Amino acid sequence: MANRTYRIALIAGDGVGQEVVPAAQQVLAALPLTWEFVPLEAGWAVFERTGTALPQRTAAAVRGCAGAIFGATQSPSQTVEGYASPILTLRRQLDLYANLRPVVSMPVPGSRPEIDLLIVRENTECLYVRQERLEDNGNTAVAQRVITRAASERIARKAFELAQARGQTRSGRPTPRVTVVHKANVLGVTDGLFRAACLAVAQQFPGVVVEEQIVDSMIYRLIREPERYDVVVAPNLYGDILSDAAAALVGGLGLAPSANAGDNFTLVEPVHGSAPDIAGKGVANPCAAVLAAAQLLERLGENQQAQRVRRAVVQTLADGCWSADLGGNATTAEMTQAIVSRLA
């Protein structure tokens, strides 16, 4: 494995993506592994220049890589003719059906203790199919929500497999638990199908405890007692909202990584957006992108190196090297160098 060269696509995108993706690259390059990094273009600035947010060269080149690190994109808040989100397009083209968002306590102000949960978000359907239309002479807007049994079973199986694996590796070997989040009491057809599919898959994992939670109640309980949760599985929109809310419990979006995973490819990204208000100032927090790179290492089978990166991030934060979003004054470059210097 040590002699293998990993070819990794780097898609910085817009705003602070241009700063945090190079930071993640710098950390990876400091490991005793061999890399070939492939810089590629995507995003709003590319769309304004070329008329497409995801050039064909980028989409084709990604397929020839072992994985990808994506930064952020500045998306318009209203419909723009010809524009399509590059990250949503890549998720669909590469069948990256599982969005994995770990939420772990960090040694920073505002982080709650003893949180170690994983939100497993279905990544291909729900309202994100983006099938919207206007009716009644433009006075009624209708969005189609798509939930399929196949996608629901697939994401449920991923959640139970991950819960099982977490139970085998964590200290104390706690009983693994999966919480199925839905709103089947109101959306009996769509969420009802998601719930039924998840509970059917649960029967194949007798060693994993399964529980259900209505999504609005889940938000409340997540805020009140986040430490009780292990793996949470949810449809696309609920998972998106839950994971952003959960990030606030452990220090904010600057510490929140995510992985878009399929059976044969993984694209990782920080959860935060392009942050145009601080873009180019050199003050963006690189930790989310670096922690996302650790997720990529895991997906590549480099678990030991992934743990090295996570320990370095935690030690950097514990030593008080904080960016502005955490209440400090360290620059992106300073935090990145601090993480590299603590790799052990």
Secondary structure as UniProt FT lines:
FT   TURN            2..3
FT   STRAND          5..13
FT   TURN            15..16
FT   HELIX           17..29
FT   STRAND          34..40
FT   HELIX           44..50
FT   HELIX           56..63
FT   STRAND          67..72
FT   TURN            81..82
FT   HELIX           86..93
FT   TURN            94..95
FT   STRAND          98..104
FT   TURN            109..110
FT   TURN            113..114
FT   STRAND          116..122
FT   STRAND          126..135
FT   TURN            136..139
FT   STRAND          140..146
FT   HELIX           149..169
FT   TURN            171..172
FT   STRAND          177..182
FT   TURN            184..186
FT   TURN            188..189
FT   HELIX           190..202
FT   TURN            203..204
FT   TURN            206..207
FT   STRAND          209..214
FT   HELIX           215..224
FT   HELIX           226..228
FT   STRAND          231..234
FT   HELIX           236..247
FT   TURN            248..251
FT   HELIX           253..255
FT   STRAND          257..261
FT   STRAND          266..270
FT   TURN            276..282
FT   HELIX           287..299
FT   TURN            300..301
FT   HELIX           303..318
FT   TURN            319..320
FT   HELIX           324..326
FT   HELIX           332..341
//
